[in-house]
Amino acid sequence: MEEIEYKSTYILNEAARRKASDIHLVPNRMDAYIYFRIHQSLQFFEKVSVKVCEKLISHFKFSAAMDIGEKRKPQNGSLEFIFESRPISLRLSTIPTPFQESLVIRLLPQDETLALEQLPLFPQDSLTLKQLIKKRSGLIIITGPTGSGKTTTLYSMMLAVKQSQPINIVTLEDPIEKRTEGLIQMEINDKAGITYDEGLKAILRHDPDIIMVGEIRDNVTAQLAVRSAMTGHLVLSTMHTNDTVGAIYRLLELGIPKHDIELTLAGVVTQRLVERKCPLCGESCSSFCDKINDHKITAVYEMLFGSNLVIAKYNIFHNQPFSNSFRTLQKQLVKAYALGFITHRSLERYGEISEMG
């Protein structure tokens, strides 16, 4: 058992040292592979036996208070890990496979919140994000796939407005992604009776200026976000959609009436993480570059707000075609590549290479 504890600590330390965002334990029939996701790229770390992999997964599940006896159903858990005196929150996810369970661990450094100016590839985008967060009321949604940096942008926006004026920001999360001083954070806990409904009631009695709902994932959380916005507060949340317009369709799919969307939706931001072109190597970086280049990954944004949002909502609600006159993600990515800011690999990753001819 001590050997497995040592092994698990070694894996976590190596992942944190290499600034990995995720650890993957992937089982095969005869062995298992461990990968680190670093700068969006999945990199091989080590091969272990099936027996060691099974013990490692059981150890991580036990540490995260998950059911180690249940291997037939997906499970989620969390725990905290200390690396060089810095707390890192770990989010664990297991799924069953034909061989044994597969485990992915997401690493969320708790003391790293980037300034809003550090996030975008194009500086103008940080100014637009600051303008959006200054709205008095309405619903602002950050969208994108898993791992696209939505939570980082959300926290950076909240801290930016918090630093500019004394306001009360209360969050409702499942679970809390980053424990952050200056924010009042509440975690969903069904066993303790802290549901989304009860949490919202408590938040509204807490005199908030801004309410953050961690993720719109179903009808319950969608209604919660819209109801909160209709009380005259500014509400921030995230959602999984490919683009900004997709967020409007998604709200409709979740049963939100058109009238409520019309009244509350104040802005939608879609983002993707891309690789900056390395000044030393260009396209193909060495592992040395990965270690010294802390700002290799940056964000490209598509933002829908103001008159463009009004037009988009009108056309969607009336089933009318419309052209994207605003700066779409596709246009932003092609522009970034044309200017030599991002790699060819980043353009291919999001299917935009065809636009270049």
C-alpha positions as CSV (number, residue, x, y, z in Angstrom):
1,M,0.0,0.0,0.0
2,E,2.9,2.4,0.8
3,E,4.3,1.7,-2.6
4,I,1.0,2.7,-4.3
5,E,0.8,5.9,-2.1
6,Y,4.3,6.8,-3.1
7,K,3.5,6.1,-6.8
8,S,0.4,8.2,-6.7
9,T,2.2,11.1,-5.1
10,Y,5.0,10.8,-7.6
11,I,2.5,11.0,-10.5
12,L,0.7,14.1,-9.1
13,N,4.0,15.8,-8.4
14,E,5.3,15.2,-11.9
15,A,2.0,16.4,-13.4
16,A,2.1,19.6,-11.4
17,R,5.8,20.2,-12.1
18,R,5.2,19.8,-15.8
19,K,2.1,22.1,-15.5
20,A,-0.3,19.4,-16.9
21,S,-4.0,20.2,-16.9
22,D,-5.1,16.6,-16.8
23,I,-3.8,13.1,-15.9
24,H,-5.2,10.1,-17.9
25,L,-5.0,6.5,-16.6
26,V,-6.0,4.4,-19.6
27,P,-6.3,0.6,-19.2
28,N,-5.6,-2.0,-21.9
29,R,-5.9,-5.8,-21.8
30,M,-2.3,-6.5,-20.7
31,D,-1.1,-3.1,-19.3
32,A,-2.1,0.5,-18.9
33,Y,-0.8,3.9,-20.0
34,I,-0.5,7.1,-18.1
35,Y,-0.7,10.3,-20.0
36,F,-0.4,14.0,-19.1
37,R,-2.2,16.7,-21.1
38,I,0.2,19.6,-21.4
39,H,-0.5,22.7,-23.5
40,Q,-3.6,20.8,-25.0
41,S,-1.4,18.0,-26.2
42,L,-1.7,14.5,-24.7
43,Q,1.8,13.3,-23.8
44,F,2.8,9.8,-22.8
45,F,4.2,9.6,-19.3
46,E,4.6,5.9,-18.2
47,K,3.4,2.4,-18.8
48,V,2.3,0.3,-15.8
49,S,0.9,-3.1,-15.2
50,V,-2.9,-3.7,-15.1
51,K,-2.5,-4.6,-11.4
52,V,-0.7,-1.3,-10.6
53,C,-3.2,0.7,-12.6
54,E,-6.1,-0.9,-10.7
55,K,-4.5,-0.2,-7.3
56,L,-3.7,3.4,-8.3
57,I,-7.3,4.0,-9.4
58,S,-8.7,2.5,-6.1
59,H,-6.3,4.6,-4.1
60,F,-7.3,7.8,-5.9
61,K,-11.0,6.9,-5.5
62,F,-10.6,6.2,-1.8
63,S,-8.8,9.5,-1.3
64,A,-11.6,11.4,-3.0
65,A,-14.3,9.7,-1.0
66,M,-15.6,7.8,-4.0
67,D,-17.1,4.2,-3.9
68,I,-14.1,1.9,-4.5
69,G,-16.4,-1.1,-4.7
70,E,-18.5,0.4,-7.6
71,K,-16.8,-0.2,-10.9
72,R,-19.8,-0.5,-13.2
73,K,-20.9,3.1,-13.1
74,P,-19.2,6.5,-13.9
75,Q,-18.2,8.4,-10.7
76,N,-16.9,11.9,-9.9
77,G,-14.9,13.0,-6.9
78,S,-12.6,15.7,-5.7
79,L,-9.7,16.2,-3.2
80,E,-6.9,18.7,-2.6
81,F,-3.2,18.2,-3.2
82,I,-0.3,20.4,-2.1
83,F,2.6,20.9,-4.5
84,E,5.5,23.1,-3.4
85,S,3.3,24.7,-0.7
86,R,0.7,25.6,-3.4
87,P,-2.8,24.0,-3.1
88,I,-4.1,22.2,-6.2
89,S,-7.7,21.0,-6.4
90,L,-8.1,17.7,-8.1
91,R,-11.3,16.7,-10.0
92,L,-11.6,12.9,-10.6
93,S,-13.8,11.2,-13.2
94,T,-14.0,7.4,-13.7
95,I,-15.8,5.5,-16.4
96,P,-16.1,1.7,-16.9
97,T,-14.3,0.1,-19.9
98,P,-14.1,-3.5,-21.2
99,F,-10.9,-4.0,-19.3
100,Q,-11.3,-2.0,-16.1
101,E,-12.0,1.6,-15.0
102,S,-10.4,4.6,-16.8
103,L,-9.5,7.6,-14.6
104,V,-9.0,11.2,-15.6
105,I,-7.8,13.7,-13.0
106,R,-8.1,17.4,-13.7
107,L,-5.6,19.7,-11.9
108,L,-6.9,23.1,-10.8
109,P,-4.2,25.3,-9.2
110,Q,-6.0,27.3,-6.5
111,D,-3.6,30.2,-6.3
112,E,-3.5,31.0,-10.0
113,T,-6.0,33.5,-11.2
114,L,-4.8,35.4,-14.3
115,A,-5.6,39.0,-14.9
116,L,-8.1,39.6,-17.6
117,E,-5.5,41.3,-19.8
118,Q,-3.4,38.0,-19.8
119,L,-6.1,35.8,-21.3
120,P,-6.9,36.9,-24.9
121,L,-4.6,36.8,-27.9
122,F,-6.2,40.1,-29.1
123,P,-5.9,42.8,-26.5
124,Q,-9.2,44.4,-27.6
125,D,-11.1,41.3,-26.3
126,S,-10.1,42.0,-22.7
127,L,-11.6,45.5,-22.9
128,T,-14.8,44.0,-24.3
129,L,-15.0,41.5,-21.5
130,K,-14.5,44.3,-18.9
131,Q,-17.4,46.2,-20.5
132,L,-19.7,43.1,-20.3
133,I,-19.0,42.5,-16.6
134,K,-19.9,46.1,-15.8
135,K,-23.5,45.5,-16.8
136,R,-26.0,46.0,-14.0
137,S,-28.3,43.1,-14.8
138,G,-28.9,40.3,-17.3
139,L,-27.4,36.9,-18.1
140,I,-23.9,36.5,-19.5
141,I,-22.9,33.0,-20.7
142,I,-19.3,31.8,-21.4
143,T,-19.4,28.8,-23.8
144,G,-17.0,26.3,-25.2
145,P,-16.1,22.7,-25.0
146,T,-14.5,21.0,-21.9
147,G,-11.0,22.3,-21.3
148,S,-11.4,25.6,-23.3
149,G,-10.8,27.8,-20.3
150,K,-14.3,28.9,-19.5
151,T,-13.9,28.8,-15.8
152,T,-10.6,30.7,-16.0
153,T,-12.3,33.5,-17.9
154,L,-15.2,33.6,-15.6
155,Y,-13.1,34.0,-12.4
156,S,-10.8,36.6,-14.1
157,M,-13.9,38.6,-15.1
158,M,-15.3,38.5,-11.5
159,L,-11.9,39.5,-10.0
160,A,-11.5,42.3,-12.5
161,V,-14.9,43.9,-11.6
162,K,-14.2,43.3,-7.9
163,Q,-10.9,45.2,-8.1
164,S,-12.5,48.1,-9.9
165,Q,-15.4,48.7,-7.4
166,P,-16.7,47.4,-4.1
167,I,-19.4,44.9,-5.0
168,N,-20.8,41.7,-3.5
169,I,-20.2,38.6,-5.7
170,V,-21.8,35.3,-4.6
171,T,-21.3,32.0,-6.5
172,L,-23.3,28.8,-6.6
173,E,-21.1,25.9,-7.8
174,D,-21.1,22.2,-8.1
175,P,-18.3,21.8,-7.0
176,I,-16.4,25.0,-6.2
177,E,-13.7,25.2,-8.9
178,K,-11.4,27.8,-7.3
179,R,-11.5,28.8,-3.7
180,T,-11.0,32.6,-4.1
181,E,-10.7,35.3,-1.5
182,G,-13.1,38.2,-2.1
183,L,-15.9,36.0,-3.4
184,I,-18.6,34.4,-1.4
185,Q,-18.8,30.9,-2.6
186,M,-21.5,28.3,-1.9
187,E,-21.2,24.6,-3.0
188,I,-24.1,22.4,-3.9
189,N,-24.6,19.7,-1.3
190,D,-27.8,17.6,-1.8
191,K,-27.1,15.6,1.4
192,A,-27.0,18.8,3.5
193,G,-30.1,20.2,1.7
194,I,-28.2,22.8,-0.4
195,T,-29.9,22.3,-3.7
196,Y,-29.9,24.9,-6.6
197,D,-33.3,26.2,-5.5
198,E,-32.3,26.5,-1.8
199,G,-29.0,28.0,-2.7
200,L,-30.6,30.7,-4.9
201,K,-33.0,31.6,-2.1
202,A,-30.1,32.0,0.3
203,I,-28.1,34.0,-2.2
204,L,-30.9,36.5,-2.9
205,R,-31.1,37.2,0.8
206,H,-27.4,37.9,0.9
207,D,-27.7,41.2,-1.0
208,P,-25.6,40.2,-4.1
209,D,-24.6,42.5,-6.9
210,I,-23.4,39.6,-9.1
211,I,-24.5,36.0,-9.0
212,M,-22.4,33.3,-10.6
213,V,-24.0,29.9,-11.4
214,G,-21.2,27.4,-12.2
215,E,-22.7,25.7,-15.2
216,I,-26.0,25.6,-17.1
217,R,-26.3,21.9,-17.6
218,D,-30.0,21.1,-17.6
219,N,-33.5,22.6,-17.3
220,V,-33.1,23.2,-13.5
221,T,-29.9,25.2,-13.8
222,A,-31.1,27.1,-16.9
223,Q,-34.2,28.2,-15.1
224,L,-32.1,29.1,-12.0
225,A,-29.8,31.3,-14.1
226,V,-32.7,33.1,-15.9
227,R,-34.8,33.5,-12.7
228,S,-31.8,35.1,-11.0
229,A,-31.3,37.5,-13.9
230,M,-34.9,38.4,-13.8
231,T,-34.5,39.6,-10.2
232,G,-32.4,42.5,-11.5
233,H,-29.0,41.0,-10.8
234,L,-26.1,40.4,-13.2
235,V,-25.7,36.6,-13.6
236,L,-22.7,34.8,-15.0
237,S,-22.6,31.2,-16.0
238,T,-21.0,28.7,-18.4
239,M,-22.4,26.3,-21.0
240,H,-21.2,23.7,-23.5
241,T,-21.9,24.9,-27.0
242,N,-19.8,25.4,-30.1
243,D,-20.5,29.1,-30.7
244,T,-22.4,32.0,-29.3
245,V,-25.5,31.5,-31.4
246,G,-25.7,27.9,-30.2
247,A,-26.2,29.2,-26.6
248,I,-29.5,30.7,-27.6
249,Y,-30.7,27.4,-29.3
250,R,-29.5,25.5,-26.2
251,L,-31.6,27.7,-23.8
252,L,-34.6,27.1,-26.0
253,E,-33.9,23.3,-25.9
254,L,-33.8,23.5,-22.1
255,G,-37.3,24.9,-22.1
256,I,-36.6,28.6,-21.4
257,P,-39.4,30.7,-23.0
258,K,-38.3,33.1,-25.8
259,H,-39.7,36.1,-23.9
260,D,-37.4,35.3,-20.9
261,I,-34.4,34.9,-23.1
262,E,-35.3,38.2,-24.8
263,L,-35.5,40.0,-21.4
264,T,-32.4,38.5,-19.7
265,L,-29.7,37.4,-22.2
266,A,-27.2,40.3,-22.2
267,G,-24.2,38.6,-23.8
268,V,-22.6,35.3,-24.9
269,V,-18.8,34.7,-25.2
270,T,-17.4,31.6,-26.9
271,Q,-13.7,30.8,-26.5
272,R,-11.0,28.4,-27.7
273,L,-7.5,27.9,-26.4
274,V,-4.8,28.1,-29.1
275,E,-1.0,27.7,-29.2
276,R,1.0,30.9,-29.8
277,K,3.6,30.4,-32.5
278,C,6.9,29.8,-30.6
279,P,9.5,32.6,-31.2
280,L,12.2,30.0,-30.9
281,C,11.0,26.9,-32.8
282,G,8.0,28.1,-34.8
283,E,5.6,25.1,-35.1
284,S,7.4,22.2,-33.5
285,C,8.5,23.0,-30.0
286,S,10.9,21.0,-27.9
287,S,10.2,19.9,-24.3
288,F,12.6,22.7,-23.2
289,C,10.2,25.3,-24.7
290,D,7.3,23.8,-22.9
291,K,9.1,24.4,-19.6
292,I,10.2,28.0,-20.2
293,N,7.2,29.3,-22.2
294,D,4.5,29.9,-19.6
295,H,2.3,31.9,-22.0
296,K,2.3,29.4,-24.9
297,I,-1.5,28.9,-24.6
298,T,-3.8,31.9,-25.2
299,A,-7.5,32.4,-25.8
300,V,-9.4,33.4,-28.9
301,Y,-12.9,34.8,-28.4
302,E,-16.2,35.2,-30.2
303,M,-18.5,37.7,-28.5
304,L,-22.2,38.3,-29.2
305,F,-23.8,41.3,-27.5
306,G,-25.5,44.6,-28.2
307,S,-27.2,45.1,-31.6
308,N,-25.7,41.8,-33.0
309,L,-27.3,39.9,-30.1
310,V,-30.7,41.6,-30.7
311,I,-30.6,40.6,-34.4
312,A,-29.5,37.0,-33.6
313,K,-32.3,36.5,-31.1
314,Y,-34.9,38.0,-33.4
315,N,-33.9,35.8,-36.4
316,I,-33.7,32.7,-34.3
317,F,-37.1,33.3,-32.6
318,H,-38.7,34.0,-36.0
319,N,-36.9,31.2,-37.9
320,Q,-35.2,33.6,-40.2
321,P,-31.7,33.1,-41.7
322,F,-29.1,35.6,-40.8
323,S,-25.4,36.3,-41.7
324,N,-22.8,36.6,-38.9
325,S,-21.7,40.2,-39.3
326,F,-19.9,40.1,-35.9
327,R,-16.4,38.8,-35.3
328,T,-17.0,35.0,-35.3
329,L,-14.6,32.5,-33.8
330,Q,-13.9,31.3,-37.3
331,K,-12.9,34.8,-38.5
332,Q,-10.8,35.3,-35.3
333,L,-8.9,32.1,-35.8
334,V,-8.2,32.8,-39.5
335,K,-7.0,36.3,-38.6
336,A,-4.7,35.0,-35.9
337,Y,-3.1,32.5,-38.3
338,A,-2.8,35.0,-41.1
339,L,-1.0,37.4,-38.8
340,G,1.4,34.6,-37.7
341,F,0.2,34.6,-34.1
342,I,-0.9,31.0,-33.8
343,T,0.3,27.7,-35.2
344,H,-1.0,25.8,-38.2
345,R,-1.9,23.0,-35.7
346,S,-4.2,25.3,-33.8
347,L,-6.1,26.2,-37.0
348,E,-6.4,22.5,-38.0
349,R,-7.6,21.6,-34.5
350,Y,-10.8,23.6,-34.9
351,G,-11.4,22.7,-38.5
352,E,-10.7,26.2,-39.9
353,I,-7.9,25.2,-42.3
354,S,-10.3,25.0,-45.2
355,E,-10.9,28.7,-44.9
356,M,-7.3,29.4,-45.9
357,G,-7.7,27.6,-49.3
